[in-house]
Each structure stands twice: as structure tokens, then as C-alpha cells.
């Protein structure tokens, strides 16, 4: 019995090390989960900065068709939440002149809003991670579009 007690913690430690090593060697940014009603989508980053190295990704923002007054749940991974994040709401496009508003979420891992919170029927939300000093202003960004029926 003593032998199996020793093996279990060693097996757990070995598994944890393998998972940590796999996570550290990843070349991709984390995804953000967005749920609207029965639709769930993992949103990919257009840019991300890890360990002081910024990367940009070629991603076309996905668009969800949504009903009015439906809850949107945004969930960010721990590495995004710990640095702080916000989301920006854009009208028809993703240009500065299309910015409607911004909500500072802080370090919470999730945030809920309604599909009817934005006035236009078609809009984009961009989840933005706060940039650290080492990232020189480049932060994580995850865009997703909504088309209200």
C-alpha cells in the first residue's frame, strides 16, 4: 500500500509537468469562449503578446446570428483575466470611427451582457487584454460579430 501512495503523487507530478511543458511550447494565443443562447464559439485572437513577444494572426472575425434580448456570456482564460481586460463595441466596421463604447471588466474571468445592449442590429465586440510593459502596447484582441435578427 505504501508503494501505490508514492506512485500516485509521482504520476500526478509527471502529468502536471507534461501539461505545463505542452502549454509553454504552444505557439498560439489562448481562445476566448463566447456563448449566446445555445450557440458556443471559441474566438481566436487577431493579436497576442506572451512573454514580451507580440504576434499577429490572420483571423477573419466570426459572426453569430442572435435573437434580441439574449444573454451573451464572455469567458476569458486565466492568463487573460489576471492581466485585466475590457471589451469594445463597434458599429458596422472595426475602424476607430465605428467605436460605440468600451466596458472595463477588470480581472473577472467572465462577463454577461445582452444582445440588445448595442443599438445597431449588426455590431462587433472586440475582447481586449490589457497590455503589459513588456508588450509595448500590443495586447491580446479577440473580435466577434453579432447580427441581431
N, C-alpha and C positions, 0 to 999 in steps of 0.2 A: 504493500500500500504506500509506503514512503516513496518508492521508486516512481509510481504514477503521479504523485503530488509534485515531484521535481520535474517530471516531463511536461506536465501541463503548463506551468509557468514558462518554461523554456520554449515550448511550442507557441505559446501566445506571444512571447517576446520576438521570436523569429518571424511570425506572421506580421506583427506590427512593423518590424524593421523592413520587411519586403514591401509592405504597403507604403511606408514612408519613402523608401527609395524610389518606388514607382511614381509616387506623386511628385517627387523632386525632379525626376528626369522628364516630366511631361513638358512638351514644347507648346502646348495650347493653353489658352486662357480658360478660367472656370466659366461655367454657364450659369445663367440666371433662370429660375423657374417662374413662369407666368401662368396662372390658372384663371380662366374665365368660365364660369358655369362648369360644364363637363369637358371643356377643352383645356388641355395642359400642353405647354410648349416650353422646351428648353431653348433659351435665346443665347445665341453665340455672340461673342464680343467683336466689335469692329477694331478695337484697340485695347491694349492691356500693358501694364508695367509691372514686372515682377523682378525683385532684387536689383532695382535700378536700371533695368534694361527694358525699354519700351518697344513694343511690337505693334504693327498694324496688320489687320486681317481683311481679306476680301470677302465681305459678307453682305448679302442683299437682305435688308430688313424684311422679316416675315410679317404678314398682315392677317389678323383674325377678324372674321365677321362676328359681330356681337349684338345681342339684344340690348335695348335700353334698360337702365336701372339694374344691371347685373354687376355683382362684385368682381373686381379684378384683384387677385392676390399676387403680389410680387414677393418672391423669396430669393434672397441672395446668400451665397455660401459664406462661411465664417470668415475667410480671408478678405472678403469684400466688406462685410459688416464691421469688422474690427477697425478698419481704417476710416469708416464713415462713408455714407453715400447719400445721394439725392436722386430725384428723377425730374426731368424736364418734359414739358408738354409742348409739342409743336403742332401747327396747323397743317396745311396741305404739304409742306415740304420740311426739310431738315435744315434750312438756312436760318441764320440769326434773325432775320426779319419775320420768320414764321414762329418764333418762340412765343408761347402764350403765357407760360408760367413755370415755376420751379417749386418743388417741395423738398425741404431738407429732412431726411429721415433720421440722420444720426447713425448710431451703431446698432439699431434694431436689425434683426435678421429678416423681417417681413413687414409689409405694409399693405393695407387694403384701401381701395378706392372704388368708385362706381364708374361704369361705362358712360354714364350720363354727366359726370363731373366736368368734362370738356364740352364747350358749346358746339363746335363743329361736329358733324356726323362722321367725318374722317379725320383722324389725327394720329400722331406718333408720340410714343413715350420713349425717352432715352434714359435708361438707368445709368447713372454716372458715379463711379467710385471716386472718392476724394484722392487727389494725388499727393504722394509723399515728397519730401525734399529730394530724395534720390531720383525721382522720376521726372524732375524738371517740368512740371505742369502737365505731363501726359498722364491721364488717368484711364481707368477702365471705362468702356462705354458699350452698352447693350441696347440697340434700338428694336422696337416692335411697333407695328402699326395696328390701328383699330378702325374698323368700318362698321358704324352702328347702323343696323337695319331699320 
